[in-house]
Amino acid sequence: MLSKRRHAQAAWMFGLLMGLTSGRGVVAQTMTQALDAAWARAPQAVALSARQAEAQAGLDLARGLTPGPASVSLNHLNDRLNQNTGRREWEVELATPLWLPGQRSARESLAEKAAVELDARNASLKLQLAAEVREAWWRVAAARDAAALAHQRLETAQALEGSVLRRFKTGDLARVDANLVKTERLAAQAEVLDADSGLQQAMQVYRTLTGADAPVALPAETAQAQDVEASRPSLHPQLRALQAITEVAQGRLALVDASQRDAPEIAVRWTNQRGDSMTPYDQAVGVKLTIPLSSGARVRQDGAAARAELAQAEAELTLAQTRTSQEVLRAQSELDLAQRQLAMAQERQALTTDNLNLTQRSFELGESDLPTLMRARAASHEAQAWFKRQETAHSLAQSRLLQAQGVLP
């Protein structure tokens, strides 16, 4: 009988999952694949290539020979409007800005740090997305367990109802017993409706996040070997991102210190002119150097803004380091609690299952009444449901610990 119920339960789950996955895309079989699918749909990942191109362009600009592009100007002068004696003058000027001392290296360093910051930010955003994938993953697992247990309860309630009704018709059991099993079957049907609705909602959340349905098997994460390495703050993506932001702020401050004035400009001028139509053209070549004067107010403003940005970045990094350490400790404590609760739930399930078997045999022999059997069934169902919840909670606690440590699936 138990084997048939298990086969029926497995067939129901398979049919439900096949119905959910029909017409969908490729189903991710691991949490890593699920995260990759969710990341491919994330707006940050869509814009990643463009931002990388922007960072590379900034680096190329910082490594240029000049801080900006050169410019060409053309000037022409004549007297056709008034005297028209043939006076002509042509002037061509080619000008280019120049780096200030130390400015080029400061800007190149800032561009390199900005590129590192982009990669660190993307890793931090992917870790945040991993938290959503992990929660959705285990929400589906919990909803599946609840739905499977609800269908199992309905099957056993229907089987018990049939047995009791047959004995009621023969006069072996009272009408109150028949009403009792009908009530249990109706309660089981209501639980099935609620559980199936919860499963559909959990699957919809997962599908919205990853673009596909959850796989049939939802294995737990096993990364104990990485725990020691993952606990190092320098490897946490969020801390790396904040550290990169701090370094960018330092680079921006260094660039401000190296840019006390606008860029000087050097120009080469070529002129071709004559006084009148009887005079031959004279050519001349000259060089012009323009050095802008420093603006103390603007330099102070830029420096104050850069120092404020650096101070804020350093404060956020310090706070994040403390918060991350506390989150790891809290996640480890929750995992330890989940392990103890799982052990107790397993022991409770074994005891209630043994009691149910004894009560079932006693009822079949007529040594105990139906309410006693119903109480034993309810206790066994509750213990089994609690065990499944604790099993999922333990796996979720493992995932949350890895998430707190900054380890991706």
Order of alpha helices (4+ residues) and beta strands (2+ residues): alpha-alpha-alpha-alpha-beta-beta-alpha-alpha-alpha-alpha-beta-beta-alpha-alpha
